[in-house]
Structure formats: structure tokens, C-alpha cells
């Protein structure tokens, strides 16, 4: 029997539920929880009951690692430690979630732009990003521009927090969440080695 964090009144759950409403949940079999924590992992286990989840934290992020181990009991997730910018992620996923990840880029000696680019390079059908609108580390105009080069925006939602939260350099008032779907790339009228023309439609994988 699975056990995970109680999400009864979670704003995070409500917003991610709205964002992923257009996805056929039964089609989501493999998920990458990038920068995983007990909240994001609990939400994914609840929203996608037929999925297997790779929960990736940064190396020695003991706060998140211990919290997951102490609060979540399920055979459907695999907890791994990786450097999300430097380590290769070769696996193909149906969904990648970056929950409150991009704002922590500098904490792990990355830039926001570097970490965002890495997310877009992971092989996945869907990419969901959830973060805080007021976070000065995140340039949302740049985010939408870069991600839209490889993905189509399916849905964007904002939610006013029930309780504002003070961080060292900003006041968090609003959550913002995106769902993107990878574009299909169409290659027209290429020639094969025999010189014959053919049309090919393939799915972009990077």
C-alpha cells in the first residue's frame, strides 16, 4: 500500500491538476521528477497512478532526500542523485516535471538559463514547469521563448497563494505553471541514397 504526503488542501496539487487536465493519465507511464521533493513526488504518485517515476535530487541534497525517504512509501518511484546540468539523462519519458526547480539554479552553481536549456534537451513528450512568479532568478519571457523552440504551449495557469511567503530577495505571491508538448518535426521531400524522394514525419527527440 502506498503512503505519501497528505495533499488535501495543497495549492500545488490544485494547480498541477488543472495544468495536466488535458493529458490522458493512462498514457503517462514514465515520469522524471526533476529536483524532486516530497510535495512534487506525492502529487505525481496521486495524479498518475499507473506511472513509474524517476525522482532525481541533486547530490547530497539531504533535506529533500531524507524528507522523501521519511514520508513516501511506494514501489513506483526510484530515487536518484544527479547533477541535472552535468550528468547525462538518456532515458525517454512521457512527462518531465520541474517543480520549484529553476529558482534554485544558483544554489547548485548553475545559471537559470543553463538549467532551463538542459530541461528542454531531456527526451520527453510533455514538460511541465511550476514555480513562483515573483522569483527574480526566473525570466519567464525568456523561458517561454526557449521552450517554445521545441515544444508547444498546451496550458499556462497562475494561482494567487493563500498566504504570501517572504524569501531573502522577494515576496512570493503567485504560483505559475506551464504544460508544454514536444513538437512534431516534419521533413519534406528529402532524397534517400538511391536518389528517390520521400516524405518523412518524425518526432523530435532532443
N, C-alpha and C positions, 0 to 999 in steps of 0.2 A: 504493500500500500504506500502510495506517495504521500510525502509530507513536505509542505513548503510554507513560506511566509503568508500570514493572513492578509488578504488584499481587499477586504470588504469595502473600505472607503477610499481606496487608493486612486488618487488623481492620475497617476501614471498608468494604471490599468485602464481607466476610463478612456484616456486619450489614445492609448495604443489599440484598444478595442475599436475605436472609431476609425483610426488610420488603416487598420488591417481588415476592415469590414468587407471590402471588395475581393479579398483573397479567398479562394476555396481552401478552407483549412485542411481538408483531407489531402490536398495536393502537396502540402508542405511537409516533407519527410526529413529534410536535413536543414539544420539551422546553425549559424555561427552567432553566438552572443559575444560581441567584441568589447572587451573591457568589462566582462561580466561582474555582476554583483547579485546579492540575494534578491533584490527587487526585480531586476530585469529577468533573471533566470526563473523566478517564481511566476512572473507574468507569461513568459514563453511556454512554460510547462502547462499553464492553465489554458492559454489561448490555442495551443497547437498540441492536442492530446495524443496525436499519432506520430509525433516528431522525435527525432534523435538530435540532441543539442551538444555542440562543442562549446563549452563555456571557457573562454580564454581571458585570463588576467595577465597583467604584467608580472615579470619575475619578482618574487618576494613581496608582492602586494598583500601582506599578511592580513591587513584589515579586511579586504574582500575575500581572500581565500578562507580565512577562519570563519567568517560570517556565513559563507556558503556551506562549509562543512558542518557547522553547528546548527543550521536552520533548514537545510534542504536535504531530503532523503528521497532519492529516485534513481532507478536504473536507467533512466532515459537521458542522462547527461554525462558528459565526460569533461572533467576539469583539467585544464592545461595552463601552463605558464609560458608565455611567449612575449617577445618584443614585437609589437604589431607593425612597426615600421621596418625592422631589420630582418625578422625571420620570414621565411617563405611560407605562404599558405597555398598549397596546391590543390586542396580539395574543392570539389564543386558543391555549392549549396543552393537550396531553394530560397533561403532568406538569410540576410545578414542584418542584425540589429546593432546599432551603435547608440547605446543608452547612456546619456550623460558622459560621453567619452571625449568628444572633441574639445570641450572646455578644459580637460585635464592634460592636453597635449604637452604643455610646457612643463608640467610636473614630472613628466617622464623624458625630459630633454628632447622633445620633438617640437616642431612648429605645427600650428593648426593646419597649414597648407600641406605639409608633408604627410600628416596623418590622414587628412581627407583624401589625398591622392591615392594613398595606399588602400583605403576602403573601396574606392572605385575600381581598383585593379583586382580585387578578390572576385573569383568566379561565382556569380550568384544571379539568380533570376530577379529577386527583389532585394532592395536595400532600404532599410528604414533608419532614420536618424531622429533622435529625441534629445532635446537639450533645452537650455534656458535662453530666452530671447535677449535678455539684458547682458549676458556674458560678453565682455569686451574682447575676449580672445577669439570669438567666432564671428567671422564676416559672412553673414547669411547671403548677401548678394553674390559674393564670390562662390559660396557653397553651391548655390543654385546654378550658377554658370558652369562650374566644373563638372558637377554631377550630371547635368543635362547633356553633356557631350556624349555620354554613353548610356544614359537612362532617360526614360520618360517620366515626368512627374504624374503620379496617379492621384495623390491627395496630399494636401497640406492643411494642418489644423493648429490652432492656438487655443490655450486654455489659461485663464487667469487663476493663479494659485490661490487657494483658500486662505493661506497665511504667507505673507511676504517673508523672505529669508535674507538676512544680511550676510554677505560674503566680504572678505577683506577689501575687495576693489569694486563691488557693485551690489545693488539690491535686487534680488531675484523676485520678479512679479509675475512672469508669464512663462509657461512651457510652450514650446513649439515642436511639432512633429511632422515628419515627411514620410511618404511612401513613394519609392521610385521603382520602375520596372525596366529591366535592361532592354535596349533597343534591338530590333532585328535588323541585321545588315544585309542589304540586297546587292549582289554583284551582277551587273548586266553584261551580257554579250562578251564574255571572256572567251579566249581561244584555248583549247587544250593542246597537248603536244602534237596531235595529228593535224592541227590547223582547223578543226571543226569548231564552230561557235556553239556555246551553250549558255544557258542561264542558270545561275545558282543562287539559292537563298539559304543563308546560314545564320546561325545565332552567334553573336559576338561573345567571346569568352574572356576578354581582358579589358 
